[in-house]
Every structure is written in C-alpha cells, then in structure tokens.
C-alpha cells in the first residue's frame, strides 16, 4: 500500500506500508491491504505506520484520511514533533 501524509506546509511522508493506524473521530482504526474505500475525519492523536518489522509513530493535529485502491492519504492539520 502507498501512504501519503500531507500538511498545509509540506509533504511529511510518502512510502510503502503494510498497515496504518489512525486516530478516527469515532475511535482509532487500522487500514490494511485491500481495505474497503473510506473517508474519515481524524482527531488529534497518533498515526502508527508499519512496514514489516519497522514502526514509525507520528502525532498529528486532526485532519482527514482517505483510503481507496490501496492508496492512503492523510491530510493532517499539523504534525507535533515527537
């Protein structure tokens, strides 16, 4: 799957992933390969990016996520430096 994280300032992340967990407004949820198409608002919280054994955690300030055809786009209002 391809993940793109964009803020108003920059392209924050782009790459292949095996799973992504996002802080949905109704609770955190995970997106895996061949996930059904979805658009959801995001609250402040952690985006957990998994690629095999590696895990990267970003803390975002709200936004929107869209997943379709194994392409995931996170439009974040901002990223809090860890």
Steps between C-alpha positions, in 0.01 A plus 500: 500500500612855443466753784522876456483744794457864404480811718422853383877567507653192341494141388584334832518134397470289188575131474391139491343360819340177620256660750399842630311581821333842513315694775148506351245736653295198613811312619828375364491254211748309288522491122641185340549389139176490298307701762157614385498860372459743789513871578514598867574803714792472739549630852830600656701185564750247376538366149680167527672397178611138464722364227591141577693507827549879503258736675488880476274713721390852404277718718258706294265787574177381343419470133347259250597157367399340171574139406419368153665240274787445750586872497468673837511877527510679837436874483618616842444848641846476656761265639628520857873429518570194716 
